[in-house]
Amino acid sequence: MIGMALLSLSSFLALLQFILPSVKKVSGSAWGPKLIETLAAATAFMIGSAFFYLIYVFASSDLSFLNVALNSHSASELLYKISGVWGNHEGSMLLWLVLLTSISTVFGLQRRVPQNIRMRVLQVLGAISLSFHLFILLISNPFVQLHQTPKQGMGLNPLLEDPALTIHPPILYTGLALLSVLFALACVGLQRGQLDKAWAKLMRTWTLACWCFLTLGIALGSWWAYYELGWGGWWFWDPVENLSLLPWLVITALLHSLIVVQNSSSQKFTAPFLAITAFLLALLSLFLVRSGALSSVHAFAVDPLRGSFLALIAVCFTLYGLRSLFRFRTEKSFEQPYILSREAFLFLNTLLLFSIAAIVLIGTVYPLILQITTGRIISVGAPYFSTTTLPFFLMVTILMAASPFVSWQQARLSKSISYVGTFALAAFIATTYVKTGWPVIACLFLAASFSIFLATILDLARKLMARKQIALHYYAMSLAHLSIAIVIAGAVIDSFDKIESVYEIKQSGAIEFNGYHLTLDKVDQIRAPYFQREAAFITARKGEASIQLNPEKRYYPLHEMITSETDIKAVGLADIYAVLGTEDSHNGWLLKLHWHPAIRLLWIGAGLMVLAGFLGFVASLRGVKSE
């Protein structure tokens, strides 16, 4: 019972990390903060050791462990044996705890942060760590052993046997775990009444790190859903997708709010409120995904007891966060900015992003609330989310295009804003003329994306021509805005210009699709160690060029599951996307084909967003003052 011993010792250390800062002899001593930092590091070491032990039993296919027997197969590749560690509820919660304690250790090493603040933040992180230690020990133990060892395991969920899913959960969980630091910093800052520029600078550093990981994690999840599920889309407004989006929206708003705090005395209450809200949304996500309350391809099917425990954790930290917020309300925390100042624009941007998060949250949890209260079962899908959120997103893009041309703490507009406005109008008219079948809002979004791009370039050129020294953080901000413009353009073009068709194709037969001449050369039946597959070999020709497409269908007897393995080939910025269907009674095969124009702009833009966040993080570490 090595794993259980390590878990128990780690829990005890987390308990000490939580309790000792409240002991006067410890908190008032010169060695107290160092002791708490050492306890945080020791907790991370012990829980990390337990996690690596779990990786070992998975890699060695030790089927005497229930978790290994249910989520691994002796014939699986080593990569998927290891990813099976977090491809289940128990292992993923242990991963979450490892990341949380590791981040606590890193925070404890921040010597620029005053000792008393470090100790109080580590105390809050210790409380979070202790709560999840208890959750794992009591009802989510990954080290349960079987009395009889089975001959072979069930294997990982076939949908999760994918390279992207080996790195997506650790990256996304790192972002979610970093939210705990933002929560702790916000609560400690509120309680001490120290929401000054130094606090904002520290918060911004950790917020940028969190934003990078969440952005990359969401992008990887979107990419996986695009090519693995065979639906041909990159966002489905699935409940679990929505729950990962909510903290991202809120901390994006937080980043803008912190810029204001660093440059004026405004929004001192808004920033910690957003930090606390983002963390509580992460806890809500954990509860909904793991309680069995939501139906989703991403959700963990677990018993309600686990959901109840997570709900209790969420309630406790919600009360703690509210207590911190209410304690600060008696102080003066907001000054009215000029209506056309940079502060006002950023505050409106923050308000819009928070409103979008609220709309998405309502649409996600409303069906659940209705089912509990009335027994009615309804589905809230893309029409609701698109209708309600797109106007707010559009206003955000307009503010992004206009914000470089407004000044801090004064109502003054640069003349360049007229150029951007004229260009936006011209782009809208041109888009409406060229894309006659598009709805008006699609044309508006495309024009807005062009305007953001132009505004960012103009503002950068203005600074270069003035021979001003440009800080790294400014380049990071500019790159972030440019990347968002690229994502918007890719999303709009793909959403309204994509082509989808279903064909029946026979061997040596041919079909025409979007200018391509496709022939089915053969369909091979191949038997793998624990699944069977049918692989199609298709040649797509257009003029002198040819593309080979090899979509597959796989059958997993142990899971009694059939999956589609899509094949996607890039053609410039577009994708041709093939999904193999079932064999029909006429010795033919159903073949679903998609044409995704400009889809690569989405992935390019997402990558640039992560790069922009990383540059901003580096700039923040260097202590560059925000403009």
Secondary structure as GFF3:
##gff-version 3
##sequence-region A 1 627
A	DSSP	alpha_helix	2	19	.	.	.	ID=ss1
A	DSSP	three_ten_helix	20	22	.	.	.	ID=ss2
A	DSSP	alpha_helix	24	27	.	.	.	ID=ss3
A	DSSP	alpha_helix	32	59	.	.	.	ID=ss4
A	DSSP	alpha_helix	66	71	.	.	.	ID=ss5
A	DSSP	alpha_helix	78	83	.	.	.	ID=ss6
A	DSSP	alpha_helix	89	108	.	.	.	ID=ss7
A	DSSP	alpha_helix	115	139	.	.	.	ID=ss8
A	DSSP	three_ten_helix	158	160	.	.	.	ID=ss9
A	DSSP	alpha_helix	163	192	.	.	.	ID=ss10
A	DSSP	alpha_helix	197	228	.	.	.	ID=ss11
A	DSSP	alpha_helix	239	263	.	.	.	ID=ss12
A	DSSP	alpha_helix	270	290	.	.	.	ID=ss13
A	DSSP	alpha_helix	304	328	.	.	.	ID=ss14
A	DSSP	alpha_helix	342	374	.	.	.	ID=ss15
A	DSSP	alpha_helix	382	402	.	.	.	ID=ss16
A	DSSP	three_ten_helix	403	405	.	.	.	ID=ss17
A	DSSP	alpha_helix	416	434	.	.	.	ID=ss18
A	DSSP	alpha_helix	440	465	.	.	.	ID=ss19
A	DSSP	alpha_helix	472	497	.	.	.	ID=ss20
A	DSSP	beta_strand	499	506	.	.	.	ID=ss21
A	DSSP	beta_strand	510	513	.	.	.	ID=ss22
A	DSSP	beta_strand	516	527	.	.	.	ID=ss23
A	DSSP	beta_strand	532	542	.	.	.	ID=ss24
A	DSSP	beta_strand	545	549	.	.	.	ID=ss25
A	DSSP	beta_strand	552	556	.	.	.	ID=ss26
A	DSSP	beta_strand	561	565	.	.	.	ID=ss27
A	DSSP	beta_strand	567	571	.	.	.	ID=ss28
A	DSSP	beta_strand	574	583	.	.	.	ID=ss29
A	DSSP	beta_strand	588	596	.	.	.	ID=ss30
A	DSSP	alpha_helix	600	621	.	.	.	ID=ss31
###
